[in-house]
Structures are given as structure tokens and as C-alpha cells.
């Protein structure tokens, strides 16, 4: 198969995945699919917006995922606006960044939590960041730990750095 055809096939698969993601969300939340868009980000550039500016909490890789989900829900309930956010989804084909209102995620946190990635190393990764970077939630895997970052400039949330097991 020529490189041109391979590239065209890859783009077709990506577009099909995008449509399926948007359709799933709009069906489950009963919202207009036009209210969900995709943003194009370079992964490292996206991380650079906050990774060195926000302190992180070390979390053991063996932590019960429900504890992290509870932290995600607590974070969502602390947000008192309907700002636009970027939410990362990783598939076997690529990284996607959904652009939607935070209230859509708050409406069904489980739906979005279940869309986060478990990569080939079986490590979870979750990124949700306000477009204006005023709040965010990230779980980034390292070799031995997760780095958990939670911030909300509007409510001045400060996370302690206790170690979760």
C-alpha cells in the first residue's frame, strides 16, 4: 500500500473515532453534538502549560482507582462555573483533546472517567484543564508513581502532598 493510501486510511480511522466519541457523549448526556469539538495540541506543549507550575502529590501506582475517581468527583464539585475545558482521550491511534463545557463533565463524571486511558503499561492517565488554565486535574504516570495535580485558582484550592497508597 502506498504511503498516500496509508495516510488517508489513518485519517479516515481518526475521523471515524472522533465521530464515535462525540456521538457517545451526546447520546449519553443528551446534548447537541455541535457543542463538543476537538482541539489540536502537542502533548508536551499542552503539559508545559501547568506541569512545572502546579505542585503534585505522589500516588502509588497500586492505589485503588476508586480513590482517584473520588478525587476527580470532589474536584468537579469544587468548580463553580461553566468554563470551557480540554479533556484528553487516548486511543490506540492518537491523543484527542475534547473541548467542551465543564458542566457536561459534571453531569456524568463516570462517563468521562471511563474514557480516560489505560495505556499499554496499564497505567492510568487523566488530563482535564480549563482553556484559560484557571483550574485543572491531572494524573500522570511515571515509572514508580502517579503525579496527581489539582488546582482551582477561582476557589484557591491547595492540595496537600500526602502520599496515597
Number of C-alpha atoms within 10 A of each C-alpha: 5 7 8 9 10 11 11 12 12 13 13 12 13 17 12 11 16 16 12 12 17 19 17 14 19 17 11 12 15 11 13 12 16 9 12 18 13 15 14 11 14 11 12 9 10 15 15 11 12 18 16 9 8 15 17 21 19 20 21 15 19 12 13 11 11 9 12 16 15 12 15 21 17 11 18 18 11 12 18 11 10 13 15 18 25 25 27 25 21 16 15 8 11 9 16 21 21 21 21 22 19 21 18 20 20 18 13 14 17 13 15 17 17 11 16 17 19 14 13 8 8 10 17 16 20 21 20 23 25 20 16 11 16 15 22 24 20 23 23 19 21 11 8 11 18 23 19 23 20 22 22 19 12 12 12 9 13 12 15 10 13 10 9 17 11
